[in-house]
Amino acid sequence: MPSRSKTLYFTSSALATAISVGILGFAMSTEWATKTMVCARGTSSFFNGSATITLELFDAKLERDICPLFGPPVDFPVFPKLIETKGVPMVLHGVSLGLLVLCLLSSTISILVSLYNSVSNPYETYMGPVAVYTCSSISACLSFLVLVLFVANFLATTIAEDLVRSFAENVPVELRIMSSQMQLGYYLLIPYTALSLLAVALIYAYDHAAYTQRREQQRPTEDAPKEIMMY
């Protein structure tokens, strides 16, 4: 059976990772970004309409006022519309979603390994601290990459403008960005990353303490006089 200290550290690591998974799961189901635009139809330079795109990972919402046409707010799936537009925005959005799925997978493996170590004493192999280091570090790195990719895709590409134009029914529309804002789902990636790093820190603290204890147990033999050690 593992020591009480080992059980406490690995259980705490599993708990931190489980909380991070819950946060990420909620983040993937809520709003990530909002962009408001004004628009002019055809060759007119008179911007008399407005549109707001609220983007989630799987769905989006368009609220429009004569932009590009009259109509009530529309909820629609993101990927079918992005497939129509093709290009870089679709690729980056798909990559961001794929990385988040890998984050969930890595975090789940980290939880299972931590729980296994909290009730048993596996050898120092891939089932020990190394697995937690690897999985939780992957989760933290990938989530940080998503933070960069998603904001770059939303602010530096035309993903929101493309989604608005997909409702224009072949009417030329000129769009001008008024405001952009990241929403709760995006910011929840920050505590997810922090909790993944916390899981690594907890296991490192245990590993360092265990190593120090082993060194202290070996020291009496190392410091013993050579005459005694010969017998």
FENHUJO-V476130 format. One record per residue. N is the residue number from 1. PHI is phi in whole degrees, -180 to 180 (NA if undefined). Layout:
# FENHUJO-V476130
N|PHI / N|PHI
This chain:
# FENHUJO-V476130
1|NA / 2|-71 / 3|-70 / 4|-61 / 5|-63 / 6|-64 / 7|-59 / 8|-64 / 9|-65 / 10|-72 / 11|-66 / 12|-63 / 13|-64 / 14|-63 / 15|-65 / 16|-61 / 17|-69 / 18|-63 / 19|-64 / 20|-64 / 21|-65 / 22|-62 / 23|-64 / 24|-66 / 25|-61 / 26|-67 / 27|-60 / 28|-72 / 29|-108 / 30|-122 / 31|-73 / 32|-113 / 33|-163 / 34|-136 / 35|-136 / 36|-110 / 37|-132 / 38|-109 / 39|-143 / 40|-128 / 41|-92 / 42|65 / 43|-93 / 44|-68 / 45|-102 / 46|-95 / 47|-88 / 48|-116 / 49|-133 / 50|-145 / 51|-147 / 52|-127 / 53|-104 / 54|-109 / 55|-107 / 56|-109 / 57|-75 / 58|-110 / 59|-131 / 60|-148 / 61|-132 / 62|-111 / 63|-111 / 64|-132 / 65|-133 / 66|57 / 67|-148 / 68|-80 / 69|-136 / 70|-67 / 71|163 / 72|-77 / 73|-57 / 74|-126 / 75|-99 / 76|-150 / 77|-72 / 78|-74 / 79|-64 / 80|-58 / 81|-69 / 82|-69 / 83|-64 / 84|-63 / 85|-84 / 86|59 / 87|85 / 88|-62 / 89|-55 / 90|-65 / 91|-65 / 92|-65 / 93|-66 / 94|-65 / 95|-64 / 96|-59 / 97|-66 / 98|-62 / 99|-66 / 100|-67 / 101|-64 / 102|-65 / 103|-60 / 104|-62 / 105|-64 / 106|-63 / 107|-66 / 108|-63 / 109|-63 / 110|-61 / 111|-62 / 112|-63 / 113|-66 / 114|-63 / 115|-65 / 116|-62 / 117|-70 / 118|-75 / 119|-120 / 120|-147 / 121|-124 / 122|-70 / 123|-66 / 124|-74 / 125|-123 / 126|-63 / 127|-92 / 128|-100 / 129|-56 / 130|-58 / 131|-66 / 132|-66 / 133|-55 / 134|-66 / 135|-66 / 136|-69 / 137|-67 / 138|-60 / 139|-60 / 140|-65 / 141|-66 / 142|-68 / 143|-67 / 144|-64 / 145|-63 / 146|-65 / 147|-54 / 148|-75 / 149|-64 / 150|-66 / 151|-68 / 152|-66 / 153|-65 / 154|-76 / 155|-95 / 156|-101 / 157|-112 / 158|-103 / 159|-60 / 160|-69 / 161|-64 / 162|-64 / 163|-67 / 164|-66 / 165|-65 / 166|-67 / 167|-101 / 168|-82 / 169|54 / 170|66 / 171|-88 / 172|-60 / 173|-133 / 174|-103 / 175|-117 / 176|-133 / 177|-73 / 178|-102 / 179|-158 / 180|-135 / 181|-148 / 182|-81 / 183|-111 / 184|-56 / 185|-55 / 186|-65 / 187|-69 / 188|-69 / 189|-65 / 190|-67 / 191|-64 / 192|-62 / 193|-62 / 194|-64 / 195|-69 / 196|-64 / 197|-69 / 198|-63 / 199|-61 / 200|-65 / 201|-63 / 202|-64 / 203|-70 / 204|-64 / 205|-62 / 206|-65 / 207|-61 / 208|-67 / 209|-65 / 210|-66 / 211|-64 / 212|-63 / 213|-65 / 214|-63 / 215|-64 / 216|-68 / 217|-71 / 218|-83 / 219|-61 / 220|-56 / 221|-69 / 222|-68 / 223|-89 / 224|-68 / 225|-60 / 226|-62 / 227|-63 / 228|-70 / 229|-67 / 230|-72 / 231|-91
